[in-house]
């Protein structure tokens, strides 16, 4: 195996592109946006190659950049949306959003599960940033709570509670959704 | 099927999912951008959060200024009134004759 300092930028991109792209697509729920963010992540890595080579845990560092870039992209996109001043000021992150509007088809989801996954991703979109991050990293990226704790700079206990709260909120949202559909 | 089964089924839709493949030209696109001098964009502050804090701080400052103003005006009124009373008392004492 090559030393970290000998690894070329191309190898870094090849090694981590799937991880970065999949994390970004789960957050952004749009292929084109995820590709933009993936490029941004690697440009940031390119400009901090020195710190890249000093990292003890490279994948944690890359995940952290990807999560931050994805959340930042969402913030910027939301800021661009034309909303009235009061709506922006008093909008609640946990506000009800119509899950029927779910339109995102994750390219990796099995065909027979696409409909359920679409509803789930729409519900994930309604979560607060920290809960969304913990849920995606745990349930989509299948990272351990310890790894997520390192990425989010939290204790494993805090991550566990974030995942539990995210699941509780999702359950409530899904319950309302299915109730309104008369199921 | 009851609602809980639907919810569980929804959660399980993530199981067995494959990894999505990024564009095969990703590396070339990144290198193109780097060669064009594209720098990583600056992170934005959380606008909503910032506005909420700014609003909360300005409202609490206005309330504090009002409370201070009301308290100091009342204090002045009390001290002026007590000064008037003491002057009146002095006058009364000075003009009261003991027979």
Boltz contact constraints between the chains, C-beta under 6 A:
constraints:
  - contact:
      token1: [A, 10]
      token2: [B, 27]
      max_distance: 6.0
  - contact:
      token1: [A, 13]
      token2: [B, 27]
      max_distance: 6.0
  - contact:
      token1: [A, 17]
      token2: [B, 22]
      max_distance: 6.0
  - contact:
      token1: [A, 17]
      token2: [B, 26]
      max_distance: 6.0
  - contact:
      token1: [A, 18]
      token2: [B, 19]
      max_distance: 6.0
  - contact:
      token1: [A, 21]
      token2: [B, 22]
      max_distance: 6.0
  - contact:
      token1: [A, 22]
      token2: [B, 19]
      max_distance: 6.0
  - contact:
      token1: [A, 22]
      token2: [B, 20]
      max_distance: 6.0
  - contact:
      token1: [A, 25]
      token2: [B, 20]
      max_distance: 6.0
  - contact:
      token1: [A, 35]
      token2: [B, 23]
      max_distance: 6.0
  - contact:
      token1: [A, 38]
      token2: [B, 22]
      max_distance: 6.0
  - contact:
      token1: [A, 39]
      token2: [B, 29]
      max_distance: 6.0
  - contact:
      token1: [A, 39]
      token2: [B, 30]
      max_distance: 6.0
  - contact:
      token1: [A, 42]
      token2: [B, 30]
      max_distance: 6.0
  - contact:
      token1: [A, 43]
      token2: [B, 33]
      max_distance: 6.0
  - contact:
      token1: [A, 43]
      token2: [B, 40]
      max_distance: 6.0
  - contact:
      token1: [A, 44]
      token2: [B, 40]
      max_distance: 6.0
  - contact:
      token1: [A, 46]
      token2: [B, 34]
      max_distance: 6.0
  - contact:
      token1: [A, 47]
      token2: [B, 40]
      max_distance: 6.0
  - contact:
      token1: [A, 72]
      token2: [B, 43]
      max_distance: 6.0
  - contact:
      token1: [A, 72]
      token2: [B, 44]
      max_distance: 6.0
  - contact:
      token1: [A, 75]
      token2: [B, 44]
      max_distance: 6.0
  - contact:
      token1: [A, 76]
      token2: [B, 44]
      max_distance: 6.0
  - contact:
      token1: [A, 79]
      token2: [B, 47]
      max_distance: 6.0
  - contact:
      token1: [A, 89]
      token2: [B, 51]
      max_distance: 6.0
  - contact:
      token1: [A, 107]
      token2: [B, 20]
      max_distance: 6.0
  - contact:
      token1: [A, 108]
      token2: [B, 17]
      max_distance: 6.0
  - contact:
      token1: [A, 108]
      token2: [B, 18]
      max_distance: 6.0
  - contact:
      token1: [A, 108]
      token2: [B, 19]
      max_distance: 6.0
  - contact:
      token1: [A, 108]
      token2: [B, 20]
      max_distance: 6.0
  - contact:
      token1: [A, 109]
      token2: [B, 17]
      max_distance: 6.0
  - contact:
      token1: [A, 110]
      token2: [B, 16]
      max_distance: 6.0
  - contact:
      token1: [A, 113]
      token2: [B, 13]
      max_distance: 6.0
  - contact:
      token1: [A, 116]
      token2: [B, 9]
      max_distance: 6.0
  - contact:
      token1: [A, 116]
      token2: [B, 10]
      max_distance: 6.0
  - contact:
      token1: [A, 116]
      token2: [B, 13]
      max_distance: 6.0
  - contact:
      token1: [A, 117]
      token2: [B, 13]
      max_distance: 6.0
  - contact:
      token1: [A, 119]
      token2: [B, 10]
      max_distance: 6.0
  - contact:
      token1: [A, 120]
      token2: [B, 10]
      max_distance: 6.0
  - contact:
      token1: [A, 120]
      token2: [B, 13]
      max_distance: 6.0
  - contact:
      token1: [A, 139]
      token2: [B, 14]
      max_distance: 6.0
  - contact:
      token1: [A, 171]
      token2: [B, 7]
      max_distance: 6.0
  - contact:
      token1: [A, 174]
      token2: [B, 7]
      max_distance: 6.0
  - contact:
      token1: [A, 174]
      token2: [B, 10]
      max_distance: 6.0
  - contact:
      token1: [A, 178]
      token2: [B, 3]
      max_distance: 6.0
  - contact:
      token1: [A, 178]
      token2: [B, 6]
      max_distance: 6.0
  - contact:
      token1: [A, 183]
      token2: [B, 3]
      max_distance: 6.0
  - contact:
      token1: [A, 183]
      token2: [B, 6]
      max_distance: 6.0
